[in-house]
Amino acid sequence: IPAATTTIGGVPYFNASPAEPTNWREELFRIDYNVTQKVRASFRYIHDSWDTITPTALWGGGSFPNIQTHFVGPGVSMVAHLTAEISPTMLNEFVASYTTDHITLTNTGNWQRPSGMTMTGLFSNFGGKLPDINVATNGAYGGGFSSGAYYIPWNNSNPTYTLRDNMSKIVGKHNLQWGFYFVAAQKNEMSSPDVQGDLNFDSNSGVSTGNAFADLLMGRIASFSQASGQPKYYNRYKIFEPFFQDDWRITPRLTLNLGLRMSLFGTYRERYHQAYNWEPGKYDLANAPQLDVDGTITGQAGALIPGIGSPYDGIVQCGVGGSPAGCMKGHLFNPAPRVGFAWDPTGTGKWAIRGAYGIFFEHTNGNEGNSESLEASPPLVITPNQYNITSYTSIGGGGLLFPLSVVSVPTKAIWPYMQQWHLDIQHEIAANTVGVLSYVGSKGTHLTLQRNLNQLHPVPASANPFSPGQTITNNADCSDPLNPLVNGVPVTGAALPNMQVACGADPNPLRPYLGFGDATALEPQANSSYNALQASLRRNAGGLQLSVAYTYSHSIDDSSDRYDGTFVDSYNLARTRASSNFDQRHMLNISYVYNLPFFKGVGGLRENLLGGWVFSGITTWQTGTPFTVVNGFYGDNAGVANGVGSGSYADMVGDPYAVPSGQTIPGVGSLLYNPAAFTEPTGLT
């Protein structure tokens, strides 16, 4: 942990801007061959080599540049292209391609585990690395910091084979197009668990001194998790999409577009049956593992009692014992129709009205609900959690197992899709000047979100012992996490489990699915909507080309991406419906190209040097993206142990747009919103 490097407003901060080298080179080879006057072939080969160093451990989110990542990423792309003019009205295009990358990540800096380090673990194999640390504090030290080597070293490759054939034929007033698109893809990658373990220090934990940094120095560990191994996985999937399109010129003023794409999606599957899925429907309470809550049986509080129940209750091996490959029944046929029109209402060519509607299915990537997200899942890799540890040599305990965190994907494929539509009016306002007014919309359905199936249920408002605006205080309320107080009165009833968890007690004995920790479910439940009014004006006159475009839009969703962690309640996803993380309400773009008229036609050296110059540019104004104000002072304020989401929102008690005039943060700048509009939320909310 480096010392502070600067002082802002009398407060010491660590600040660094490390500049690291990036080396990139590319070799390209292409050959074109006219087989005959009507048959043409080409082949292209590209080799990319990317070599860079990231300032901190890549994708780990480390706070300091003391552990950096060396990223090497060579890639290959090969494309063969064949075009045949079968007749004056028929053309065929065939494309075959192969692409792959080979990413290798290694760390540099202070990450090696010293040979004499005495810290114990849940497993003896630390991968030669120091454990990762995460320090969460009540406002001090910038709210906390983290550092570690994470899952690196790591490597992967992504060979992808693609075939595509497009046929076009003109028949009278019809321009017909049909063909197919085929993909066979692989993802061969090491899993990304932390075999060295993750040390978490929290000033709200059951063993904390009240200062998480002091806990780090003393070994007062809020929780420790560690993976048993880091195997390599070999995921596969195939896609086949035939399509048909008819552009029908009904009259010289009206064209109709009719099309259908059939998306035939194969599910993800792991070639060697290394993927395991946790299915809640297969969980049997009678076979659930039992916890030694106070350590009287095993000597380790929170450990699973050996010989009682199964620590893998509800876990299914994909492709074995009747389970589908990838643990997911397929859904092969996904029809995606498209319809559109273009109409000249006057026949003068100065007006055009266009509209379209289409459905577009998405196969999703490997970070969503499929077998690739099941990498490093138990029992092949187990990642237990141990809570409230009092020393670095008290981690683990003679081969005991602690509750596992699991991942759950759907047992049947439900592919996400987008409905898109638009209507626009185009008009030639004056000579060389065209204006367009458009309405554009879309609707996303069955988009992926993540939630915690093993979160505790929140406290009903009627059972909450806190008054509105009354917050949790660490000393008065949580001096004894198992016997918490509110206003000096012991908490009882429905609020007791949540209050214990909020005060730092082990949440695992209180979870709905006993014997497990977090259960991250990747589900096709999110929806989105986008509506926009778009206006543009384009003018070409003389040597000037001028374009102005304005968009007023609003994007709303339940989850802006698979990793969107701004939800706080896994049992009430509707509460997360809000403006998308990437929503930008206003956008104005002005572009211009002006051919300067100077020194034209004068000939000689003057025209060659001083003539033919162009002045061009793009100017953009746009509003910013929204952000969510979460409660970082008492993260698990609701006491629900939601290790997947944020925990709780801050309460809004004022106008966030009422920015105090002239108020600045030393060394940072003027305030952009009113921070006094937000405060800690009511306890257990």
HELIX and SHEET records of a PDB file:
HELIX    1   1 ALA A  140  GLY A  143  5                                   4    
HELIX    2   2 ALA A  212  MET A  218  1                                   7    
HELIX    3   3 PRO A  280  LYS A  282  5                                   3    
HELIX    4   4 LEU A  285  ASN A  287  5                                   3    
HELIX    5   5 ALA A  325  CYS A  327  5                                   3    
HELIX    6   6 SER A  371  LEU A  374  5                                   4    
HELIX    7   7 ALA A  461  ALA A  463  5                                   3    
HELIX    8   8 ASN A  474  CYS A  478  1                                   5    
HELIX    9   9 ALA A  495  ALA A  502  1                                   8    
HELIX   10  10 ASN A  508  LEU A  510  5                                   3    
HELIX   11  11 LEU A  573  THR A  576  5                                   4    
HELIX   12  12 GLY A  604  LEU A  610  1                                   7    
HELIX   13  13 PRO A  675  ALA A  677  5                                   3    
SHEET    1   A 2 THR A   6  ILE A   8  0                                        
SHEET    2   A 2 VAL A  11  TYR A  13 -1                                        
SHEET    1   B 5 THR A  22  ASN A  34  0                                        
SHEET    2   B 5 VAL A  39  THR A  54 -1                                        
SHEET    3   B 5 ILE A  67  VAL A  72 -1                                        
SHEET    4   B 5 MET A  90  GLY A 109 -1                                        
SHEET    5   B 5 GLY A  75  SER A  87 -1                                        
SHEET    1   C 7 THR A  22  ASN A  34  0                                        
SHEET    2   C 7 VAL A  39  THR A  54 -1                                        
SHEET    3   C 7 ILE A  67  VAL A  72 -1                                        
SHEET    4   C 7 MET A  90  GLY A 109 -1                                        
SHEET    5   C 7 TRP A 154  SER A 157 -1                                        
SHEET    6   C 7 HIS A 174  MET A 190 -1                                        
SHEET    7   C 7 THR A 160  VAL A 171 -1                                        
SHEET    1   D14 THR A  22  ASN A  34  0                                        
SHEET    2   D14 VAL A  39  THR A  54 -1                                        
SHEET    3   D14 ILE A  67  VAL A  72 -1                                        
SHEET    4   D14 MET A  90  GLY A 109 -1                                        
SHEET    5   D14 TRP A 154  SER A 157 -1                                        
SHEET    6   D14 HIS A 174  MET A 190 -1                                        
SHEET    7   D14 LYS A 232  THR A 251 -1                                        
SHEET    8   D14 LEU A 254  PHE A 265 -1                                        
SHEET    9   D14 PHE A 333  TRP A 343 -1                                        
SHEET   10   D14 TRP A 351  PHE A 361 -1                                        
SHEET   11   D14 TYR A 417  ALA A 430 -1                                        
SHEET   12   D14 THR A 433  ASN A 452 -1                                        
SHEET   13   D14 PHE A 516  ALA A 541 -1                                        
SHEET   14   D14 LEU A 404  SER A 408  1                                        
SHEET    1   E 8 THR A  22  ASN A  34  0                                        
SHEET    2   E 8 VAL A  39  THR A  54 -1                                        
SHEET    3   E 8 ILE A  67  VAL A  72 -1                                        
SHEET    4   E 8 MET A  90  GLY A 109 -1                                        
SHEET    5   E 8 TRP A 154  SER A 157 -1                                        
SHEET    6   E 8 HIS A 174  MET A 190 -1                                        
SHEET    7   E 8 LYS A 232  THR A 251 -1                                        
SHEET    8   E 8 ARG A 269  GLU A 270 -1                                        
SHEET    1   F15 THR A  22  ASN A  34  0                                        
SHEET    2   F15 VAL A  39  THR A  54 -1                                        
SHEET    3   F15 ILE A  67  VAL A  72 -1                                        
SHEET    4   F15 MET A  90  GLY A 109 -1                                        
SHEET    5   F15 TRP A 154  SER A 157 -1                                        
SHEET    6   F15 HIS A 174  MET A 190 -1                                        
SHEET    7   F15 LYS A 232  THR A 251 -1                                        
SHEET    8   F15 LEU A 254  PHE A 265 -1                                        
SHEET    9   F15 PHE A 333  TRP A 343 -1                                        
SHEET   10   F15 TRP A 351  PHE A 361 -1                                        
SHEET   11   F15 TYR A 417  ALA A 430 -1                                        
SHEET   12   F15 THR A 433  ASN A 452 -1                                        
SHEET   13   F15 PHE A 516  ALA A 541 -1                                        
SHEET   14   F15 LEU A 544  ASP A 557 -1                                        
SHEET   15   F15 ALA A 578  SER A 579 -1                                        
SHEET    1   G16 THR A  22  ASN A  34  0                                        
SHEET    2   G16 VAL A  39  THR A  54 -1                                        
SHEET    3   G16 ILE A  67  VAL A  72 -1                                        
SHEET    4   G16 MET A  90  GLY A 109 -1                                        
SHEET    5   G16 TRP A 154  SER A 157 -1                                        
SHEET    6   G16 HIS A 174  MET A 190 -1                                        
SHEET    7   G16 LYS A 232  THR A 251 -1                                        
SHEET    8   G16 LEU A 254  PHE A 265 -1                                        
SHEET    9   G16 PHE A 333  TRP A 343 -1                                        
SHEET   10   G16 TRP A 351  PHE A 361 -1                                        
SHEET   11   G16 TYR A 417  ALA A 430 -1                                        
SHEET   12   G16 THR A 433  ASN A 452 -1                                        
SHEET   13   G16 PHE A 516  ALA A 541 -1                                        
SHEET   14   G16 LEU A 544  ASP A 557 -1                                        
SHEET   15   G16 HIS A 586  ASN A 595 -1                                        
SHEET   16   G16 VAL A 614  GLN A 622 -1                                        
SHEET    1   H 5 GLY A 144  SER A 147  0                                        
SHEET    2   H 5 ASP A 132  ALA A 136 -1                                        
SHEET    3   H 5 ASP A 198  ASP A 202  1                                        
SHEET    4   H 5 ILE A 221  SER A 225 -1                                        
SHEET    5   H 5 ASN A 385  ILE A 389 -1                                        
SHEET    1   I 2 TYR A 276  TRP A 278  0                                        
SHEET    2   I 2 ILE A 315  GLN A 317 -1                                        
SHEET    1   J 2 LEU A 291  ASP A 292  0                                        
SHEET    2   J 2 ALA A 303  LEU A 304 -1                                        
SHEET    1   K 2 LEU A 485  VAL A 486  0                                        
SHEET    2   K 2 VAL A 489  PRO A 490 -1                                        
SHEET    1   L 2 ASP A 651  MET A 652  0                                        
SHEET    2   L 2 PHE A 678  THR A 679 -1                                        
SHEET    1   M 2 THR A 664  ILE A 665  0                                        
SHEET    2   M 2 GLY A 669  SER A 670 -1                                        
END                                                                             
